[in-house]
């Protein structure tokens, strides 16, 4: 990973403060953490840290998206989730001192801020009231992991899993009263890594969705005309 060297200028990238972790920090703790942030930019498809790599501290996403994934010993990959502006990466390994449990890779060009592990631990010593925000973030990650396990392990089939995944991704896009629209950055093979399905299975499911007018894909843009219709399909 590149060296972080530039001091963070809050006036340039304020969007991170909308993240749940920062909105629950007490004002004094947030001001102190702001003063510690150093930022850098990376192109798409850059690995920020790797599974089993020692912790380098926390990373805050300022702009762009970062994918977390895990690899099995036989080379199979499970993509866990997409992290967006305001989310904090590397928190469990920073707190525990254990290696990262997943690999973080940029989806689009990103701007991120970094706080080294020792500096962040000292921050928590200075601001013990910040532990509440840390606990909230850890709980949110646990809940997210349970939701994915439920989708991958308990959904009745790949089409239902895919429908749930597309609905989740579209939550962050443009939404109307009935439908939604978002950018779809992944190949069919990469989409399959999120739901434990092959590229061919994803292709067949997407073709079925398009035939039934549940989704429309134009280049990299995904449109869900009726969220209610796709939600009903996801329950099958």
C-alpha positions as CSV (number, residue, x, y, z in Angstrom):
1,X,0.0,0.0,0.0
2,X,1.2,3.5,-0.7
3,X,2.6,5.8,2.0
4,X,0.0,8.2,3.3
5,X,1.6,11.6,3.4
6,X,-0.9,14.5,2.9
7,X,-2.7,16.1,5.7
8,X,-6.4,15.8,5.4
9,X,-8.3,19.0,4.5
10,X,-11.9,18.8,5.8
11,X,-13.1,21.5,3.4
12,X,-12.2,19.3,0.4
13,X,-13.9,16.1,1.4
14,X,-16.6,16.5,4.0
15,X,-18.8,13.6,2.9
16,X,-17.1,11.1,5.3
17,X,-18.8,12.8,8.3
18,X,-22.1,11.4,7.1
19,X,-20.9,7.9,8.0
20,X,-22.5,6.3,11.0
21,X,-19.2,6.0,12.8
22,X,-18.5,9.7,12.7
23,X,-22.0,10.8,13.4
24,X,-21.9,9.0,16.7
25,X,-18.5,10.4,17.8
26,X,-18.7,13.1,20.5
27,X,-17.7,16.5,19.1
28,X,-14.3,16.6,20.9
29,X,-13.4,13.2,19.8
30,X,-14.4,14.0,16.2
31,X,-12.3,17.1,16.2
32,X,-9.3,15.2,17.5
33,X,-9.7,12.4,14.9
34,X,-10.0,15.0,12.2
35,X,-6.6,16.4,13.1
36,X,-5.1,12.9,12.7
37,X,-6.3,12.1,9.3
38,X,-3.9,11.9,6.3
39,X,-5.3,11.2,2.9
40,X,-4.3,9.6,-0.4
41,X,-5.9,8.7,-3.7
42,X,-5.8,5.3,-5.5
43,X,-7.1,4.1,-8.9
44,X,-9.6,1.4,-9.4
45,X,-8.5,-2.2,-8.7
46,X,-5.9,-1.3,-6.1
47,X,-5.5,-3.5,-3.1
48,X,-5.4,-1.3,0.0
49,X,-4.7,-4.2,2.4
50,X,-4.7,-8.0,2.1
51,X,-6.1,-10.9,4.1
52,X,-3.6,-12.1,6.7
53,X,-1.6,-8.8,6.4
54,X,-0.7,-7.2,9.7
55,X,-2.9,-4.2,10.6
56,X,-1.7,-0.8,9.5
57,X,-4.5,1.1,11.3
58,X,-7.9,2.3,10.2
59,X,-8.9,3.5,6.7
60,X,-11.7,5.9,6.2
61,X,-13.3,6.0,2.7
62,X,-13.8,9.6,1.6
63,X,-14.9,9.1,-2.0
64,X,-15.4,6.0,-4.1
65,X,-16.1,2.4,-3.2
66,X,-14.0,-0.5,-1.8
67,X,-14.8,-4.2,-2.0
68,X,-14.0,-6.6,0.9
69,X,-13.4,-10.2,0.0
70,X,-12.0,-13.5,1.3
71,X,-10.2,-16.3,-0.5
72,X,-10.4,-20.0,0.4
73,X,-7.3,-22.2,0.4
74,X,-8.4,-23.7,-3.0
75,X,-8.7,-20.3,-4.6
76,X,-12.4,-19.6,-4.4
77,X,-13.3,-16.1,-3.6
78,X,-16.3,-14.8,-1.6
79,X,-16.9,-11.1,-1.9
80,X,-18.4,-9.7,1.3
81,X,-19.7,-6.2,0.7
82,X,-19.1,-2.9,-0.9
83,X,-18.0,-0.1,1.4
84,X,-18.7,3.5,0.6
85,X,-17.9,7.1,1.7
86,X,-17.9,7.5,5.5
87,X,-17.2,3.8,6.3
88,X,-14.2,2.7,8.3
89,X,-12.1,-0.3,7.2
90,X,-9.6,-2.3,9.3
91,X,-11.3,-1.6,12.7
92,X,-11.4,-5.2,14.0
93,X,-7.7,-5.9,13.3
94,X,-6.7,-2.4,14.6
95,X,-8.4,-3.1,17.9
96,X,-7.2,-6.7,18.3
97,X,-3.7,-6.5,16.7
98,X,-4.5,-9.5,14.6
99,X,-4.1,-9.7,10.8
100,X,-6.8,-8.4,8.5
101,X,-9.6,-10.8,8.1
102,X,-10.4,-9.7,4.5
103,X,-8.8,-8.1,1.4
104,X,-9.8,-4.5,0.6
105,X,-9.7,-3.6,-3.1
106,X,-10.9,-0.3,-4.7
107,X,-13.9,-0.6,-7.1
108,X,-13.6,2.9,-8.6
109,X,-10.9,5.5,-8.0
110,X,-11.0,6.4,-4.3
111,X,-9.9,9.0,-1.8
112,X,-9.2,7.6,1.6
113,X,-7.8,8.8,5.0
114,X,-5.6,6.8,7.3
115,X,-4.8,6.7,11.0
116,X,-2.1,4.4,12.1
117,X,-2.9,1.7,14.6
118,X,-0.9,3.1,17.6
119,X,-2.2,6.6,16.9
120,X,-5.8,5.3,16.9
121,X,-5.4,3.3,20.1
122,X,-4.0,6.4,21.8
123,X,-7.0,8.3,20.5
124,X,-9.3,5.9,22.2
125,X,-7.3,6.3,25.5
126,X,-7.8,10.1,25.2
127,X,-11.5,9.7,24.3
128,X,-13.0,6.7,26.1
129,X,-16.5,7.9,25.2
130,X,-15.6,7.1,21.5
131,X,-15.9,3.4,22.4
132,X,-19.6,3.7,22.0
133,X,-19.2,4.7,18.3
134,X,-16.7,1.8,17.9
135,X,-19.2,-0.6,19.5
136,X,-21.9,0.6,17.1
137,X,-19.6,0.1,14.1
138,X,-18.6,-3.4,15.2
139,X,-22.2,-4.3,15.8
140,X,-23.2,-3.0,12.4
141,X,-20.5,-5.1,10.7
142,X,-21.6,-8.2,12.6
143,X,-25.2,-7.6,11.5
144,X,-24.1,-7.1,7.9
145,X,-22.1,-10.4,8.0
146,X,-25.1,-12.2,9.4
147,X,-27.3,-10.8,6.6
148,X,-24.9,-12.1,4.0
149,X,-24.7,-15.5,5.6
150,X,-28.4,-15.6,5.5
151,X,-28.5,-14.7,1.8
152,X,-25.7,-17.0,0.7
153,X,-26.5,-19.9,2.9
154,X,-30.3,-19.8,3.4
155,X,-31.8,-18.3,0.3
156,X,-33.6,-20.9,-1.9
157,X,-31.6,-20.4,-5.0
158,X,-29.2,-18.2,-7.0
159,X,-32.0,-16.0,-8.6
160,X,-33.3,-15.1,-5.1
161,X,-29.8,-14.4,-3.9
162,X,-29.1,-12.2,-6.9
163,X,-32.4,-10.3,-6.4
164,X,-31.5,-9.5,-2.8
165,X,-28.0,-8.4,-3.8
166,X,-29.3,-6.0,-6.5
167,X,-31.8,-4.5,-4.1
168,X,-29.1,-4.0,-1.6
169,X,-26.8,-2.3,-4.1
170,X,-29.6,-0.1,-5.4
171,X,-30.3,1.3,-1.9
172,X,-27.4,3.6,-2.4
173,X,-28.4,4.8,-5.9
174,X,-31.1,7.1,-7.2
175,X,-34.5,6.1,-5.9
176,X,-38.0,7.1,-6.8
177,X,-41.3,6.1,-5.2
178,X,-41.3,2.8,-7.0
179,X,-38.0,2.1,-8.6
180,X,-34.3,2.7,-8.3
181,X,-31.2,3.1,-10.4
182,X,-27.5,2.5,-9.7
183,X,-24.2,1.8,-11.3
184,X,-23.2,-1.8,-11.8
185,X,-19.4,-2.1,-11.8
186,X,-18.9,-5.8,-11.8
187,X,-18.7,-8.6,-14.4
188,X,-21.1,-11.6,-14.1
189,X,-18.2,-13.6,-12.6
190,X,-17.6,-11.0,-9.9
191,X,-21.3,-10.7,-9.1
192,X,-21.3,-14.4,-8.6
193,X,-18.5,-14.0,-5.9
194,X,-21.0,-12.2,-3.8
195,X,-23.6,-14.9,-3.8
196,X,-21.6,-18.1,-4.3
197,X,-22.7,-18.7,-7.8
198,X,-21.0,-19.3,-11.2
199,X,-20.8,-16.7,-14.0
200,X,-23.2,-18.8,-16.1
201,X,-25.7,-18.9,-13.3
202,X,-25.6,-15.1,-12.8
203,X,-26.0,-14.6,-16.6
204,X,-29.0,-16.9,-16.7
205,X,-30.6,-15.2,-13.7
206,X,-30.0,-11.7,-15.1
207,X,-31.5,-12.7,-18.5
208,X,-34.6,-14.0,-16.6
209,X,-34.9,-10.7,-14.7
210,X,-34.6,-8.7,-18.0
211,X,-37.2,-10.9,-19.7
212,X,-39.6,-10.4,-16.8
213,X,-38.8,-6.7,-16.8
214,X,-37.6,-6.9,-13.2
215,X,-34.4,-5.1,-14.2
216,X,-33.0,-3.2,-17.1
217,X,-29.2,-3.0,-17.8
218,X,-27.9,-0.3,-20.1
219,X,-24.1,-0.4,-20.1
220,X,-23.0,0.0,-16.5
221,X,-26.4,1.3,-15.3
222,X,-28.8,-1.0,-13.6
223,X,-32.5,0.1,-13.3
224,X,-35.1,-1.6,-11.2
225,X,-38.4,-0.4,-12.5
226,X,-40.4,-1.8,-9.5
227,X,-38.6,-2.6,-6.3
228,X,-41.7,-4.3,-5.0
229,X,-41.7,-6.8,-7.9
230,X,-38.0,-7.6,-7.4
231,X,-38.5,-7.9,-3.6
232,X,-41.4,-10.4,-4.2
233,X,-39.1,-12.4,-6.5
234,X,-36.4,-12.3,-3.8
235,X,-38.7,-14.1,-1.4
236,X,-39.0,-17.1,-3.6
